[in-house]
């Protein structure tokens, strides 16, 4: 079991640090709202991973591959949510701000919104469920209890994610004062908006 857990931890870490939608969300939120806001988004992502891990442990994620309808419904909902995030970012980029204006750090309400965004982007992405369903079983030792081992591996994954996003949000927050300058902030929102729309298109194009 120890060997399997270490092997899974290594594989999961490689996948977790690869740039993607979740990392983009944490980066953007950290710049806009500070480290607290970025980590709130990260906690939302981690919460979504916990749900997917538990669903995998009890076999629910198998429905995503067994039922094309279930997969497509979740896929379209996820794409629609990403379109909304992208459109919101692009709309913010259009708004002119005085040169001396610098957005304030996150307040409690903003952090809660960041948490919800993290949960939404994760749970509305069927690829996240398929990821857990396809990766974890490869590392479960023969004869080991499936439920307990899946929960253990999920815990390993979410701890790694929490540490990684803590580092990402901290690094982004240190650059926040420069990046929150109006001109740079607008460029960041434009890049994030286009990227969110790109992820939405990719999700819509996925026919797995």
C-alpha positions in Angstrom: 0.0 0.0 0.0 2.8 2.4 0.8 4.5 1.8 -2.5 1.1 2.3 -4.3 0.4 5.5 -2.4 3.9 7.0 -3.2 3.5 6.1 -6.9 0.1 7.7 -7.0 1.4 10.8 -5.2 4.1 11.2 -7.8 1.7 10.8 -10.7 -0.9 13.1 -9.2 1.7 15.8 -8.5 2.9 15.8 -12.1 -0.7 16.3 -13.3 -1.6 18.8 -10.6 1.3 21.2 -11.4 0.5 21.2 -15.2 -1.1 24.6 -16.2 -4.8 24.4 -16.7 -8.2 25.8 -16.0 -7.9 25.5 -12.2 -4.5 27.1 -12.1 -5.7 30.0 -14.2 -8.6 30.6 -11.9 -6.4 30.6 -8.8 -3.9 33.0 -10.5 -6.5 35.4 -11.7 -8.3 35.5 -8.4 -5.1 35.9 -6.5 -4.2 38.9 -8.6 -7.6 40.5 -8.3 -8.4 39.7 -4.7 -5.1 38.9 -3.0 -3.8 35.7 -1.6 -6.9 35.2 0.6 -9.2 35.3 -2.5 -6.9 33.1 -4.5 -6.8 30.5 -1.8 -10.5 30.7 -1.4 -10.9 29.7 -5.1 -8.3 26.9 -4.5 -10.4 25.6 -1.5 -13.4 25.6 -3.8 -11.5 23.5 -6.3 -10.3 21.2 -3.5 -13.9 20.8 -2.3 -14.9 19.8 -5.8 -12.1 17.2 -5.9 -13.3 15.8 -2.6 -16.8 15.3 -4.1 -15.4 13.7 -7.2 -13.2 11.4 -5.1 -16.1 10.3 -2.9 -18.2 9.8 -6.0 -15.5 7.6 -7.5 -15.2 5.6 -4.2 -18.9 4.7 -4.4 -19.0 4.2 -8.1 -21.0 7.2 -9.2 -18.4 8.6 -11.6 -18.9 5.4 -13.7 -22.2 7.0 -14.8 -20.2 9.6 -16.7 -18.9 7.0 -19.1 -21.8 4.6 -18.9 -24.4 7.4 -19.7 -23.7 9.6 -22.6 -26.6 11.8 -21.6 -25.2 12.4 -18.1 -21.8 13.3 -19.5 -23.2 15.6 -22.1 -25.5 17.5 -19.7 -22.6 18.1 -17.3 -20.3 19.0 -20.2 -22.7 21.6 -21.6 -23.4 23.1 -18.2 -19.7 23.3 -17.5 -19.0 25.0 -20.8 -21.8 27.5 -20.2 -20.4 28.3 -16.8 -16.9 28.9 -18.4 -18.5 31.1 -21.1 -20.0 33.2 -18.3 -16.7 33.5 -16.5 -15.0 34.4 -19.8 -17.6 37.0 -20.7 -17.4 38.5 -17.2 -13.7 38.8 -17.4 -13.9 40.5 -20.8 -16.6 42.8 -19.6 -14.4 43.9 -16.7 -11.5 44.5 -19.1 -13.7 47.0 -21.0 -14.3 49.1 -18.0 -12.0 52.1 -17.7 -10.4 52.8 -14.4 -8.6 56.0 -13.3 -4.8 55.6 -13.4 -4.5 56.0 -9.7 -7.3 53.5 -8.8 -6.1 50.2 -7.4 -8.7 47.5 -6.6 -9.0 46.7 -2.9 -8.1 43.3 -1.6 -10.8 40.7 -1.1 -13.5 41.1 1.4 -15.4 38.2 2.9 -18.1 38.3 0.2 -15.6 38.3 -2.6 -13.8 35.3 -1.1 -17.0 33.4 -0.8 -17.7 34.2 -4.5 -14.2 33.0 -5.3 -14.9 29.7 -3.4 -18.1 29.2 -5.4 -16.2 29.8 -8.6 -13.7 27.2 -7.7 -16.4 24.7 -6.8 -18.3 25.5 -10.0 -15.4 25.1 -12.4 -14.5 21.8 -10.9 -17.8 20.1 -10.4 -19.2 21.2 -13.7 -16.2 19.7 -15.5 -16.9 16.0 -16.3 -13.3 15.5 -17.2 -12.5 15.9 -13.5 -14.7 13.0 -12.7 -13.3 10.9 -15.5 -9.8 11.8 -14.3 -10.5 10.3 -10.8 -12.3 7.3 -12.2 -9.5 6.5 -14.7 -6.4 7.3 -12.6 -7.1 6.0 -9.1 -8.0 2.4 -10.0 -4.6 2.0 -11.7 -2.8 2.4 -8.4 -5.1 0.4 -6.1 -3.2 -2.7 -5.0 -4.7 -6.1 -5.7 -6.9 -7.1 -2.8 -7.0 -3.7 -1.2 -10.4 -2.3 -0.2 -11.6 -0.1 -3.1 -13.5 2.4 -1.0 -10.9 3.0 1.6 -8.0 3.2 -0.9 -9.9 5.6 -3.1 -10.6 7.9 -0.2 -6.9 7.7 0.8 -5.7 8.5 -2.7 -8.2 11.4 -2.9 -6.9 12.8 0.4 -3.3 12.6 -1.0 -4.4 14.4 -4.1 -6.3 17.2 -2.4 -3.4 17.8 0.1 -1.0 18.2 -2.9 -3.4 20.5 -4.6 -3.8 22.6 -1.4 -0.1 23.0 -1.0 0.5 23.7 -4.7 -2.3 26.4 -4.9 -1.0 27.9 -1.6 2.3 28.5 -3.4 0.7 29.7 -6.6 -1.6 32.1 -4.8 1.3 33.4 -2.7 3.5 34.0 -5.7 0.7 35.8 -7.6 -0.2 37.9 -4.6 3.4 39.1 -4.3 3.1 40.4 -7.8 -0.4 41.8 -7.3 0.5 45.4 -6.7 2.2 45.6 -10.1 -0.4 43.5 -11.9 -3.3 45.4 -10.3 -2.3 48.6 -12.2 -5.3 49.4 -14.4 -3.6 48.8 -17.7 -2.0 45.5 -16.7 -5.1 44.4 -14.9 -7.2 45.0 -18.0 -4.7 42.9 -20.1 -4.9 40.1 -17.5 -8.7 40.1 -17.6 -8.6 40.0 -21.4 -6.2 37.0 -21.4 -8.2 35.2 -18.7 -11.5 35.9 -20.5 -10.2 34.5 -23.8 -8.7 31.5 -22.0 -12.0 30.7 -20.2 -13.8 30.8 -23.5 -11.1 28.5 -25.0 -11.6 26.0 -22.2 -15.4 26.2 -22.8 -14.9 25.5 -26.5 -12.6 22.6 -25.7 -15.1 21.2 -23.3 -17.9 21.5 -25.9 -15.8 19.8 -28.5 -15.0 16.9 -26.3 -17.0 13.8 -27.3 -15.5 11.3 -24.8 
